Amino acid sequence: MSQRCWSRTCDEPHQESSSTAIRHSSGAEPAMSQTVAAEPGAGADAPAARRRSPFAVGLAAAAVALVIVGFVASVGAFPESWNFGLADPIDRTRRWLINNQTSHWLYTVLLNPLTDLADAGIRRLEAILRWFPWYVYPVFCGLGLWRVRGRLAGALGFCGVVLIGMTDLWQQGFATLALMGVAVFLSLLAGIPLGIAAWRNDRFAGVLRPTLDAMQTMPGFVYLIPFVLLFGIGRVPALIATVIFALPPVVRLTDVGLRNVPGSMVEASEMFGATDRQTLRLVRIPAARPAILAGTNQTTMLAMSMVVIAAFIGSGGLGQDVLRAMRDIDVGEASEAGIAIVIMAIILDRFTRGIATLGERGRGQGTNAHAGDSLRAADTVTIRWIAAATALVALVGGIVGHNKFPEWLQWHYAPYINDITAWARDNLYDIGSSGIGTGPLSDFITVYMVTPLRELLSSGIPWPAMIGLGVLGGLLARGVTLGLGIGIALFLIGWLGMWELSMDTLAQTLVAVAVTLAIAVPLGIQASHSDRFQKLIDPVLDFLQTIPSFVLLVPVITLFHVGRIPGIIASVVYALPAAVHYTDLGLRRVPAEVHEAATSFGATRWQRLRRVELPLAAPELMVAVNQVIMLVLAMVVIAGLVGGGGLGLETVNALRRSDAVGRGFEAGIAIVLLAGILDRLTRGVADRLRPPPAA
């Protein structure tokens, strides 16, 4: 499955999955079990969290007092006079940087040379990719997937690459691939040594882990603002933002893989006189290879998820086509570019995951992973001969200049998609003036859900009461540290002058989360009880997880027009797959003997689900809630592009107008604080719901 990892969905399953459930699940992935072994979850701290220290009691009393005072005094929204005014110094800094880009030593000695070097690397790689003849790419892609995943994957990979060329997106694909290739290379170059350092030094790991948490909690758009501030618009700020966004998985999984190398292997190496460096190079790193390659896979997927966001500041490529189509409300063109990105992402995902499991299959492990399509010895010989012949033809074709995809093979399906979209727009907005359709649905969600909740959070609940409630929630979820942290974070949001906008964003987020769970939980329950249904919806969920979030906005805008509702609906579609998968996973991990015991006592299927399965799967269901919140918040800025308002619109303005960078920076910090609050709160509740570890 191709995964989007805006939070810790892909690279830290240990923090979201009960170790008890993993022990019961024979199908758990090795990386998951390794991670659990490496880093104990927060559930281990539960006894400490339950101690009623005097400080905790005092903090709870203060929080209750804030709630009472807030309602009695009718304080209302956060005072504007308390605004710290961070935007003004940031705007002044921005103006200074613009005026001194050609003269100050910071640019002439450091930033400009780095910018030139990075830009030259991207352009050089793009030129190399363009030099080879066009037919080399589908052939080598098909052969590579055939080698690591089987014949069917190879055939689909071949057809997918050809489809990108048929839609006249060949050159844009090279621009995207060059930028992502350099970004992934730099992420691995920095991430693997950082993972090794974290494995060697627990103190360094303790500092690094919350840093990686913050990096993964921030929506991708937020990364762009500081780099636009320093470097302006272009490929280099997009590259740096992509590297930082894609870095955490490879760091985490390198650390995890090294920590889970069997002690017997290390002891055997030391008995033969190997030094620490030799043991690391010859024993530990090869043994940790599956985890490191899994991190490489997730880093690649995160880099691909930044394609369209990076195009917003001038990276070009396929993302630029998506942005142009969204501006023109051209669903067909957006679909062609979006599907091209999906194809590239799926191919890279399957190839990197195939490499990660290739060695295990070669040793006879996981032989059922690709039943009926495993690689035969004759296939290996065929692949080698075809690869050798293609390499020879590639050299000749590159010299001759066969590097442009032929026009006679081009075919566009955008007009057909536009026709379908136009029909849906004209006929589904208000079906037969019956009050049923996308228009009335949009009005209902706005009038009865979003607007009342926004008014309640922004002005109905006084700001001291909101802070007090946040502190109480943190105390109940995980203890003093979380309660105090939530209180400080909420106050900082108001201090930045972002209280009302944050409450607006929170209201939209809560509505999107509620709608997502209302759809996803029943689907996950059905998938957990029916393998046929799971196989039926898996391709749909994979597609929704891989398609760029911007592409989701275009048909939604067409059907619902500009406003808050298109952003909410696109967020629901974007977050739906993670919620379905986690619900399915949690219910499947309920031990079989528990099902048998409930059935033997005469429980019906509904009683078993309601009284046995759902309570035992509650930790994973809370993880589903956590991931849905993080994914919806990742769409906040994107929703701001289509009238979503709130913090997202302020962040978008920072990238559109040079005089709004400071305000956008404040909004970006507020998004990070809001995401951190909701993330830690839901994870704390999930830890509370987990059973204590077995003795």
C-alpha positions as CSV (number, residue, x, y, z in Angstrom):
1,M,0.0,0.0,0.0
2,S,1.3,3.4,-0.9
3,Q,1.2,5.5,2.2
4,R,1.0,9.2,3.0
5,C,2.8,9.9,6.2
6,W,2.0,13.4,7.4
7,S,2.2,12.2,11.0
8,R,3.8,9.1,12.3
9,T,1.5,6.7,10.5
10,C,4.1,4.9,8.5
11,D,7.3,4.9,10.4
12,E,6.2,4.7,14.0
13,P,3.6,2.1,14.3
14,H,4.9,1.2,17.8
15,Q,3.6,4.3,19.3
16,E,0.1,3.7,17.9
17,S,-0.3,-0.1,18.3
18,S,-0.7,-2.1,21.4
19,S,2.2,-4.4,22.0
20,T,-0.3,-7.0,23.3
21,A,-2.2,-6.8,20.0
22,I,0.9,-7.1,18.0
23,R,1.9,-10.3,19.9
24,H,-1.5,-11.8,19.1
25,S,-1.2,-10.8,15.4
26,S,0.8,-13.3,13.4
27,G,0.6,-11.1,10.4
28,A,2.3,-8.1,12.0
29,E,5.1,-6.7,9.8
30,P,8.6,-7.1,11.1
31,A,9.3,-3.4,11.2
32,M,6.3,-3.0,13.5
33,S,7.3,-5.6,16.0
34,Q,10.9,-4.3,15.9
35,T,9.7,-0.8,16.6
36,V,7.7,-1.9,19.6
37,A,10.7,-3.7,21.0
38,A,12.9,-0.7,20.5
39,E,10.8,2.1,22.0
40,P,8.3,1.3,24.8
41,G,5.1,3.2,24.3
42,A,3.8,5.9,26.5
43,G,1.6,3.3,28.2
44,A,4.5,2.4,30.3
45,D,4.3,5.8,31.9
46,A,0.6,5.4,32.8
47,P,1.2,4.6,36.6
48,A,3.2,7.8,36.9
49,A,0.5,9.7,35.1
50,R,-2.1,8.4,37.6
51,R,-0.2,9.6,40.7
52,R,-2.1,12.5,42.2
53,S,0.8,14.8,43.1
54,P,0.1,18.1,44.9
55,F,1.2,19.9,41.7
56,A,-1.3,18.0,39.6
57,V,-4.1,18.7,42.1
58,G,-3.1,22.4,42.1
59,L,-3.0,22.5,38.3
60,A,-6.5,20.9,38.1
61,A,-7.9,23.4,40.6
62,A,-6.4,26.3,38.6
63,A,-7.9,24.9,35.4
64,V,-11.3,24.6,37.0
65,A,-11.0,28.2,38.3
66,L,-10.2,29.4,34.8
67,V,-13.3,27.7,33.5
68,I,-15.5,29.2,36.2
69,V,-14.0,32.7,35.9
70,G,-14.2,32.6,32.1
71,F,-17.9,31.9,32.1
72,V,-18.9,34.1,35.1
73,A,-17.0,37.1,33.8
74,S,-18.1,36.5,30.2
75,V,-14.6,37.3,28.9
76,G,-15.1,36.3,25.3
77,A,-12.3,36.1,22.7
78,F,-8.7,36.5,23.5
79,P,-7.8,40.2,24.0
80,E,-6.2,41.7,20.8
81,S,-4.2,44.1,22.9
82,W,-2.2,41.1,24.2
83,N,-0.9,40.3,20.7
84,F,2.8,39.8,20.9
85,G,3.2,41.3,17.4
86,L,5.6,38.7,15.9
87,A,4.6,39.6,12.4
88,D,6.2,43.0,12.3
89,P,9.8,41.9,13.1
90,I,9.5,39.1,10.6
91,D,8.3,41.4,7.9
92,R,11.2,43.8,8.7
93,T,13.6,40.8,8.5
94,R,12.1,39.8,5.1
95,R,12.6,43.3,3.7
96,W,16.1,43.4,5.0
97,L,16.9,40.0,3.4
98,I,15.4,41.2,0.1
99,N,17.5,44.4,0.1
100,N,20.7,42.6,1.0
101,Q,20.6,39.4,-1.2
102,T,23.4,40.7,-3.5
103,S,25.6,42.4,-1.0
104,H,25.6,40.8,2.5
105,W,28.1,38.1,3.4
106,L,25.3,35.8,4.5
107,Y,24.2,35.5,0.9
108,T,27.5,36.1,-1.0
109,V,29.5,33.6,1.1
110,L,26.9,31.0,2.2
111,L,23.4,31.1,0.9
112,N,23.9,32.0,-2.8
113,P,26.7,29.4,-3.3
114,L,24.6,26.8,-1.7
115,T,21.6,27.8,-3.8
116,D,23.7,27.7,-7.0
117,L,25.1,24.2,-6.1
118,A,21.7,22.7,-5.3
119,D,20.1,24.2,-8.4
120,A,23.0,22.9,-10.5
121,G,22.6,19.5,-9.1
122,I,18.9,19.4,-9.9
123,R,19.4,20.7,-13.4
124,R,22.2,18.3,-14.1
125,L,20.2,15.3,-13.0
126,E,17.2,16.5,-15.1
127,A,19.5,16.9,-18.1
128,I,20.8,13.3,-17.6
129,L,17.3,12.0,-17.4
130,R,16.3,13.8,-20.6
131,W,19.3,12.5,-22.5
132,F,18.2,8.8,-22.5
133,P,15.7,7.7,-25.2
134,W,12.1,7.7,-24.1
135,Y,11.5,3.9,-24.5
136,V,14.2,3.1,-22.0
137,Y,12.1,4.2,-19.1
138,P,9.0,2.0,-19.5
139,V,11.3,-1.0,-20.3
140,F,13.6,-0.6,-17.3
141,C,10.7,0.3,-15.0
142,G,8.9,-2.8,-16.1
143,L,12.0,-5.0,-15.7
144,G,12.8,-3.6,-12.3
145,L,9.2,-4.2,-11.0
146,W,9.3,-7.7,-12.6
147,R,12.5,-8.4,-10.7
148,V,11.3,-7.3,-7.3
149,R,7.5,-7.7,-7.4
150,G,6.7,-10.2,-10.2
151,R,5.4,-10.2,-13.8
152,L,2.1,-8.5,-13.2
153,A,3.7,-5.6,-11.4
154,G,6.2,-5.3,-14.2
155,A,3.5,-5.2,-16.8
156,L,1.5,-2.5,-14.9
157,G,4.7,-0.5,-14.4
158,F,5.5,-0.5,-18.1
159,C,1.9,0.6,-19.0
160,G,1.9,3.3,-16.3
161,V,5.1,4.9,-17.6
162,V,3.8,4.8,-21.1
163,L,0.5,6.5,-20.0
164,I,2.5,9.4,-18.5
165,G,4.1,10.0,-22.0
166,M,0.8,9.5,-23.8
167,T,-0.7,12.5,-21.8
168,D,2.2,14.7,-22.9
169,L,3.6,15.0,-19.4
170,W,7.0,13.5,-20.2
171,Q,9.2,16.6,-19.7
172,Q,7.3,17.7,-16.6
173,G,7.8,14.2,-15.2
174,F,11.6,14.5,-15.6
175,A,11.5,17.9,-13.7
176,T,9.6,16.3,-10.8
177,L,11.8,13.2,-10.8
178,A,15.0,15.3,-10.7
179,L,13.8,17.4,-7.8
180,M,12.5,14.4,-5.8
181,G,15.6,12.4,-6.6
182,V,17.9,15.0,-5.2
183,A,15.7,15.5,-2.2
184,V,15.6,11.8,-1.3
185,F,19.4,11.5,-1.8
186,L,20.0,14.4,0.6
187,S,17.5,13.0,3.1
188,L,19.2,9.6,3.1
189,L,22.6,11.3,3.2
190,A,21.6,13.1,6.4
191,G,19.1,10.7,7.8
192,I,21.1,7.5,8.0
193,P,24.0,9.0,9.9
194,L,21.5,10.7,12.3
195,G,19.8,7.4,12.9
196,I,23.2,5.8,13.7
197,A,24.0,8.6,16.0
198,A,20.7,8.2,17.8
199,W,21.3,4.5,18.2
200,R,24.8,5.2,19.7
201,N,23.7,7.9,22.1
202,D,20.4,7.7,24.0
203,R,20.8,11.3,25.2
204,F,21.0,12.4,21.6
205,A,18.0,10.2,20.7
206,G,16.0,11.8,23.5
207,V,16.7,15.3,22.0
208,L,16.2,14.1,18.4
209,R,12.9,12.3,18.9
210,P,10.7,15.3,19.9
211,T,12.3,17.2,17.1
212,L,11.3,14.6,14.6
213,D,7.8,14.6,16.2
214,A,7.5,18.3,15.5
215,M,8.8,17.9,12.0
216,Q,6.2,15.2,11.2
217,T,3.3,17.1,12.9
218,M,3.8,20.2,10.8
219,P,1.8,20.4,7.5
220,G,4.0,20.5,4.5
221,F,2.9,24.1,3.6
222,V,4.3,25.4,6.9
223,Y,7.8,24.3,5.9
224,L,7.8,26.6,2.9
225,I,7.4,29.9,4.7
226,P,10.8,30.2,6.4
227,F,12.7,29.0,3.3
228,V,10.8,31.5,1.1
229,L,11.8,34.1,3.7
230,L,15.5,33.1,3.2
231,F,15.7,32.0,-0.4
232,G,12.8,33.5,-2.2
233,I,10.8,31.6,-4.9
234,G,12.4,28.8,-6.8
235,R,13.5,25.1,-6.8
236,V,16.0,25.5,-3.9
237,P,13.5,26.4,-1.2
238,A,11.2,23.7,-2.5
239,L,14.1,21.2,-2.3
240,I,15.1,22.2,1.3
241,A,11.5,22.0,2.5
242,T,11.1,18.6,0.9
243,V,14.3,17.3,2.5
244,I,13.3,18.4,6.0
245,F,9.7,17.1,5.5
246,A,10.9,13.7,4.2
247,L,13.8,13.2,6.7
248,P,12.1,11.7,9.9
249,P,11.2,8.2,8.6
250,V,14.7,7.2,7.6
251,V,16.2,8.6,10.8
252,R,13.6,6.7,13.0
253,L,13.8,3.4,11.2
254,T,17.6,3.4,11.0
255,D,17.7,3.8,14.8
256,V,15.0,1.2,15.2
257,G,16.7,-1.3,12.9
258,L,20.1,-1.0,14.7
259,R,18.5,-1.3,18.1
260,N,16.8,-4.6,17.0
261,V,19.8,-6.4,15.7
262,P,19.9,-9.8,17.5
263,G,22.5,-9.8,20.3
264,S,23.8,-13.2,19.3
265,M,24.9,-11.7,15.9
266,V,26.8,-8.9,17.7
267,E,28.4,-11.3,20.2
268,A,29.5,-13.6,17.4
269,S,31.2,-10.7,15.6
270,E,33.0,-9.6,18.8
271,M,34.2,-13.1,19.4
272,F,35.9,-13.1,16.1
273,G,37.7,-9.9,17.1
274,A,35.8,-7.4,15.1
275,T,36.0,-3.7,16.2
276,D,32.9,-1.6,16.9
277,R,33.2,0.0,13.5
278,Q,33.6,-3.3,11.7
279,T,30.6,-4.8,13.6
280,L,28.5,-1.8,12.6
281,R,29.5,-1.9,9.0
282,L,29.6,-5.7,8.5
283,V,26.9,-6.9,10.9
284,R,24.6,-4.3,12.3
285,I,23.8,-2.3,9.1
286,P,23.3,-5.4,7.0
287,A,21.0,-6.9,9.7
288,A,19.1,-3.6,9.9
289,R,18.8,-3.3,6.1
290,P,15.0,-4.1,5.9
291,A,14.2,-1.4,8.4
292,I,16.6,1.1,6.7
293,L,15.0,0.3,3.3
294,A,11.5,0.7,4.8
295,G,12.6,4.2,6.0
296,T,13.9,4.9,2.4
297,N,10.5,3.9,1.1
298,Q,8.6,6.2,3.5
299,T,11.1,9.1,2.8
300,T,10.5,8.6,-0.9
301,M,6.7,8.7,-0.4
302,L,6.9,11.8,1.7
303,A,9.0,13.5,-0.9
304,M,6.5,12.7,-3.5
305,S,3.7,14.0,-1.4
306,M,5.4,17.5,-1.6
307,V,5.3,17.6,-5.4
308,V,2.3,19.9,-5.7
309,I,3.1,21.9,-2.5
310,A,6.6,22.6,-3.7
311,A,5.3,23.7,-7.1
312,F,3.5,26.5,-5.2
313,I,6.8,28.3,-4.8
314,G,8.1,27.6,-8.3
315,S,9.6,24.1,-8.3
316,G,7.8,23.4,-11.7
317,G,7.1,19.8,-12.9
318,L,3.9,17.9,-12.6
319,G,2.9,20.0,-9.6
320,Q,2.8,23.1,-11.6
321,D,0.3,21.5,-14.0
322,V,-1.9,20.6,-11.1
323,L,-1.8,24.2,-9.8
324,R,-2.6,25.6,-13.2
325,A,-5.5,23.3,-13.6
326,M,-6.8,24.1,-10.2
327,R,-6.6,27.8,-10.9
328,D,-8.6,27.3,-14.2
329,I,-11.0,24.8,-12.5
330,D,-10.0,22.3,-15.2
331,V,-10.8,18.8,-13.7
332,G,-9.5,16.9,-16.8
333,E,-6.1,18.5,-16.9
334,A,-5.7,18.2,-13.1
335,S,-6.7,14.5,-13.3
336,E,-4.0,13.8,-16.0
337,A,-1.3,15.5,-14.0
338,G,-2.5,14.1,-10.7
339,I,-2.7,10.5,-12.1
340,A,0.8,10.9,-13.5
341,I,2.0,11.8,-9.9
342,V,0.1,8.8,-8.6
343,I,1.7,6.5,-11.1
344,M,5.2,7.7,-10.2
345,A,4.5,7.4,-6.5
346,I,3.1,3.8,-6.8
347,I,6.0,2.7,-9.0
348,L,8.5,4.1,-6.5
349,D,6.6,2.7,-3.6
350,R,6.4,-0.8,-5.1
351,F,10.0,-0.8,-6.2
352,T,11.5,0.4,-2.9
353,R,9.3,-2.0,-0.9
354,G,10.2,-4.8,-3.3
355,I,13.9,-4.2,-2.7
356,A,13.4,-4.2,1.0
357,T,11.8,-7.7,0.9
358,L,13.9,-9.1,-1.9
359,G,16.6,-10.5,0.3
360,E,14.0,-12.2,2.6
361,R,12.3,-13.9,-0.3
362,G,15.6,-15.0,-1.6
363,R,16.4,-16.7,1.7
364,G,13.0,-18.5,1.5
365,Q,11.1,-16.2,3.9
366,G,7.8,-14.7,3.0
367,T,7.3,-17.2,0.1
368,N,3.5,-16.7,0.2
369,A,3.8,-12.9,-0.1
370,H,3.5,-13.1,-3.9
371,A,2.0,-16.5,-4.5
372,G,1.5,-17.4,-8.1
373,D,3.7,-14.6,-9.3
374,S,7.1,-15.3,-7.7
375,L,10.2,-14.9,-9.7
376,R,11.5,-18.0,-11.5
377,A,15.1,-18.7,-12.5
378,A,14.1,-18.4,-16.2
379,D,12.6,-15.0,-15.5
380,T,15.9,-13.8,-14.0
381,V,17.8,-14.8,-17.1
382,T,15.2,-13.2,-19.4
383,I,15.3,-9.9,-17.4
384,R,19.1,-9.8,-17.6
385,W,19.1,-10.3,-21.4
386,I,16.4,-7.7,-22.0
387,A,18.2,-5.2,-19.7
388,A,21.5,-5.7,-21.5
389,A,19.9,-5.2,-24.9
390,T,18.0,-2.2,-23.7
391,A,21.1,-0.6,-22.2
392,L,22.9,-1.0,-25.5
393,V,19.9,0.6,-27.4
394,A,19.8,3.3,-24.8
395,L,23.3,4.4,-25.5
396,V,22.6,4.5,-29.2
397,G,19.3,6.2,-28.8
398,G,20.7,8.8,-26.5
399,I,23.4,9.7,-29.0
400,V,20.9,9.8,-31.9
401,G,18.5,11.9,-29.9
402,H,15.4,9.7,-29.4
403,N,14.6,11.4,-26.2
404,K,11.1,12.9,-27.0
405,F,8.0,10.9,-26.5
406,P,6.4,10.5,-30.0
407,E,3.4,12.6,-30.7
408,W,1.6,9.9,-32.6
409,L,1.4,7.9,-29.3
410,Q,-0.2,10.8,-27.4
411,W,-3.8,10.5,-26.2
412,H,-5.7,12.8,-23.7
413,Y,-8.6,11.7,-21.6
414,A,-9.0,15.1,-20.0
415,P,-12.0,16.1,-22.4
416,Y,-14.0,13.0,-21.3
417,I,-13.4,13.8,-17.6
418,N,-14.4,17.4,-18.2
419,D,-17.7,16.3,-19.9
420,I,-18.5,14.0,-16.9
421,T,-17.7,16.8,-14.5
422,A,-19.9,19.3,-16.4
423,W,-22.8,16.9,-16.4
424,A,-22.4,16.3,-12.6
425,R,-22.2,20.1,-12.0
426,D,-25.3,20.8,-14.0
427,N,-27.4,17.9,-12.7
428,L,-26.3,17.2,-9.1
429,Y,-26.2,20.6,-7.5
430,D,-30.0,20.6,-6.9
431,I,-31.5,17.5,-8.4
432,G,-34.8,18.5,-9.9
433,S,-35.2,21.4,-7.5
434,S,-36.0,18.8,-4.9
435,G,-33.7,20.2,-2.2
436,I,-31.4,17.2,-2.6
437,G,-27.9,17.6,-4.1
438,T,-24.5,19.0,-3.5
439,G,-25.8,22.6,-3.0
440,P,-28.3,21.7,-0.2
441,L,-25.7,19.4,1.4
442,S,-23.2,22.2,1.4
443,D,-25.7,24.6,3.0
444,F,-26.7,22.0,5.6
445,I,-23.1,21.4,6.7
446,T,-22.4,25.1,6.8
447,V,-25.5,26.3,8.6
448,Y,-26.0,23.4,11.1
449,M,-22.4,22.2,11.7
450,V,-19.6,24.5,10.8
451,T,-21.0,27.9,11.7
452,P,-22.5,27.0,15.1
453,L,-19.3,25.1,16.1
454,R,-17.1,28.0,15.0
455,E,-19.2,30.5,16.9
456,L,-19.2,28.3,20.0
457,L,-15.4,27.9,20.0
458,S,-14.5,31.4,19.1
459,S,-16.9,33.4,21.2
460,G,-19.3,31.0,23.0
461,I,-16.6,29.5,25.2
462,P,-14.5,32.3,26.8
463,W,-10.7,31.9,26.2
464,P,-9.8,31.3,29.9
465,A,-12.4,28.5,30.0
466,M,-11.0,27.0,26.8
467,I,-7.5,27.0,28.2
468,G,-8.8,25.5,31.5
469,L,-10.7,22.8,29.6
470,G,-7.5,22.0,27.6
471,V,-5.5,21.7,30.7
472,L,-8.1,19.3,32.3
473,G,-8.1,17.2,29.1
474,G,-4.3,16.9,29.2
475,L,-4.3,16.0,32.9
476,L,-6.9,13.2,32.3
477,A,-5.2,11.9,29.2
478,R,-1.5,11.8,30.3
479,G,-0.8,13.9,33.4
480,V,0.7,17.1,34.5
481,T,3.2,17.5,31.6
482,L,0.6,17.3,28.9
483,G,-1.9,19.4,30.8
484,L,0.6,22.2,31.4
485,G,1.8,21.9,27.8
486,I,-1.7,22.3,26.3
487,G,-2.4,25.3,28.5
488,I,0.8,27.0,27.4
489,A,0.2,26.1,23.7
490,L,-3.3,27.6,23.8
491,F,-2.1,30.7,25.5
492,L,0.6,31.1,22.8
493,I,-2.0,30.8,20.1
494,G,-3.9,33.7,21.6
495,W,-0.6,35.6,22.2
496,L,0.2,35.4,18.5
497,G,-3.1,37.0,17.7
498,M,-4.5,33.8,16.1
499,W,-7.2,32.9,18.6
500,E,-10.3,33.4,16.4
501,L,-8.7,32.0,13.3
502,S,-7.5,29.0,15.2
503,M,-11.0,28.3,16.6
504,D,-12.3,28.6,13.0
505,T,-9.8,26.1,11.9
506,L,-10.5,23.8,14.9
507,A,-14.2,23.9,14.1
508,Q,-13.6,22.9,10.5
509,T,-11.2,20.2,11.6
510,L,-13.7,18.7,14.1
511,V,-16.5,18.6,11.5
512,A,-14.2,17.0,9.0
513,V,-13.0,14.4,11.6
514,A,-16.6,13.6,12.6
515,V,-17.7,13.1,9.0
516,T,-14.6,11.0,8.2
517,L,-15.1,8.7,11.2
518,A,-18.8,8.3,10.5
519,I,-17.9,7.0,7.1
520,A,-14.7,5.2,7.8
521,V,-15.6,3.2,11.0
522,P,-18.5,1.2,9.3
523,L,-16.3,0.6,6.3
524,G,-13.4,-0.6,8.5
525,I,-15.8,-2.9,10.5
526,Q,-17.1,-4.4,7.3
527,A,-13.6,-4.9,6.0
528,S,-12.5,-6.6,9.1
529,H,-15.3,-9.1,8.8
530,S,-15.0,-9.7,5.1
531,D,-11.8,-10.4,3.2
532,R,-13.6,-10.0,-0.1
533,F,-14.9,-6.5,0.9
534,Q,-11.4,-5.6,2.0
535,K,-9.8,-6.6,-1.3
536,L,-12.6,-4.7,-3.1
537,I,-12.0,-1.4,-1.3
538,D,-8.2,-1.6,-0.9
539,P,-7.4,-0.4,-4.5
540,V,-9.7,2.6,-4.0
541,L,-8.1,3.5,-0.7
542,D,-4.6,3.1,-2.2
543,F,-5.6,5.5,-5.0
544,L,-7.0,8.0,-2.5
545,Q,-3.9,7.8,-0.4
546,T,-1.6,8.4,-3.3
547,I,-3.3,11.0,-5.3
548,P,-2.1,14.6,-4.5
549,S,-4.4,16.4,-2.2
550,F,-4.7,19.4,-4.6
551,V,-6.2,17.1,-7.2
552,L,-9.0,16.3,-4.8
553,L,-10.0,19.9,-4.6
554,V,-10.7,20.5,-8.3
555,P,-13.8,18.2,-8.7
556,V,-15.0,19.2,-5.3
557,I,-14.9,22.9,-6.2
558,T,-16.8,22.1,-9.4
559,L,-19.6,20.4,-7.5
560,F,-19.7,22.6,-4.3
561,H,-18.3,25.9,-5.4
562,V,-15.7,27.9,-3.5
563,G,-16.0,28.1,0.3
564,R,-15.4,26.1,3.5
565,I,-17.2,23.0,2.4
566,P,-14.9,22.0,-0.5
567,G,-12.0,22.1,1.9
568,I,-13.8,20.0,4.4
569,I,-14.9,17.4,1.8
570,A,-11.5,17.2,0.3
571,S,-10.1,16.7,3.8
572,V,-12.6,13.9,4.4
573,V,-11.6,12.1,1.2
574,Y,-7.9,12.6,2.1
575,A,-8.1,11.2,5.6
576,L,-10.6,8.4,4.9
577,P,-8.1,5.7,3.9
578,A,-6.1,5.9,7.1
579,A,-9.2,5.7,9.3
580,V,-10.5,2.7,7.4
581,H,-7.2,0.8,7.6
582,Y,-6.7,1.5,11.3
583,T,-10.2,0.4,12.2
584,D,-9.8,-2.8,10.1
585,L,-6.4,-3.4,11.7
586,G,-7.6,-2.9,15.3
587,L,-10.6,-5.3,14.9
588,R,-8.5,-7.9,13.2
589,R,-6.1,-7.9,16.1
590,V,-8.7,-9.0,18.6
591,P,-7.6,-12.5,19.5
592,A,-9.5,-15.4,18.0
593,E,-10.1,-17.0,21.4
594,V,-11.9,-13.9,22.5
595,H,-14.3,-14.2,19.6
596,E,-14.8,-17.9,20.4
597,A,-15.5,-17.2,24.1
598,A,-18.1,-14.5,23.2
599,T,-19.8,-16.8,20.7
600,S,-19.8,-19.7,23.2
601,F,-21.7,-17.5,25.6
602,G,-24.4,-17.0,23.0
603,A,-23.5,-13.4,21.9
604,T,-24.9,-12.3,18.6
605,R,-22.6,-10.7,16.0
606,W,-23.8,-7.2,17.0
607,Q,-23.3,-7.9,20.7
608,R,-19.9,-9.3,20.0
609,L,-18.9,-6.2,18.0
610,R,-20.4,-3.7,20.5
611,R,-19.3,-5.3,23.8
612,V,-16.1,-7.2,22.8
613,E,-14.4,-6.2,19.6
614,L,-14.8,-2.4,19.7
615,P,-13.7,-2.1,23.4
616,L,-10.6,-4.3,22.7
617,A,-9.8,-2.3,19.5
618,A,-10.3,1.0,21.3
619,P,-6.6,1.9,21.3
620,E,-6.3,1.4,17.5
621,L,-9.6,3.3,17.0
622,M,-8.0,6.2,18.9
623,V,-5.0,6.0,16.7
624,A,-7.4,6.2,13.7
625,V,-8.8,9.4,15.3
626,N,-5.3,10.7,15.8
627,Q,-4.3,10.1,12.2
628,V,-7.5,11.6,10.8
629,I,-6.9,14.7,12.8
630,M,-3.3,15.0,11.6
631,L,-4.3,14.4,7.9
632,V,-7.2,16.9,8.1
633,L,-4.9,19.5,9.6
634,A,-2.4,18.8,6.8
635,M,-5.2,20.0,4.4
636,V,-5.9,23.2,6.3
637,V,-3.6,25.3,4.1
638,I,-4.8,23.6,0.9
639,A,-8.4,24.3,2.0
640,G,-7.5,27.9,2.5
641,L,-6.8,28.1,-1.3
642,V,-10.5,27.6,-2.0
643,G,-12.0,29.8,0.6
644,G,-11.6,27.7,3.7
645,G,-10.6,30.7,5.8
646,G,-9.0,30.3,9.2
647,L,-5.3,29.7,9.6
648,G,-5.0,28.2,6.1
649,L,-5.9,31.4,4.3
650,E,-3.3,33.4,6.3
651,T,-0.6,30.8,5.4
652,V,-1.5,31.0,1.7
653,N,-1.4,34.7,1.7
654,A,2.2,34.6,3.1
655,L,3.2,32.6,0.0
656,R,1.3,34.9,-2.4
657,R,2.2,38.3,-1.0
658,S,5.6,39.4,0.3
659,D,4.0,41.8,2.8
660,A,2.1,39.0,4.5
661,V,5.0,36.8,5.4
662,G,5.0,37.7,9.1
663,R,1.3,37.1,9.5
664,G,1.6,33.8,7.7
665,F,4.5,32.8,9.9
666,E,2.3,33.4,12.9
667,A,-0.4,31.3,11.4
668,G,2.1,28.6,10.6
669,I,3.2,28.5,14.3
670,A,-0.5,28.4,15.4
671,I,-1.1,25.4,13.1
672,V,1.9,23.6,14.6
673,L,0.7,24.3,18.1
674,L,-2.9,23.2,17.3
675,A,-1.6,20.0,15.7
676,G,0.6,19.3,18.6
677,I,-2.3,19.7,21.1
678,L,-4.6,17.4,19.2
679,D,-1.9,14.9,18.5
680,R,-0.7,14.5,22.0
681,L,-4.2,14.6,23.4
682,T,-5.5,11.8,21.2
683,R,-2.3,9.7,21.7
684,G,-2.6,10.1,25.4
685,V,-6.2,8.8,25.3
686,A,-5.0,5.9,23.2
687,D,-2.3,5.1,25.7
688,R,-4.9,5.1,28.5
689,L,-7.1,2.7,26.6
690,R,-4.3,0.2,26.1
691,P,-4.2,-2.8,28.5
692,P,-1.2,-3.0,30.8
693,P,1.7,-5.1,29.3
694,A,1.8,-8.7,30.2
695,A,4.1,-9.6,33.0
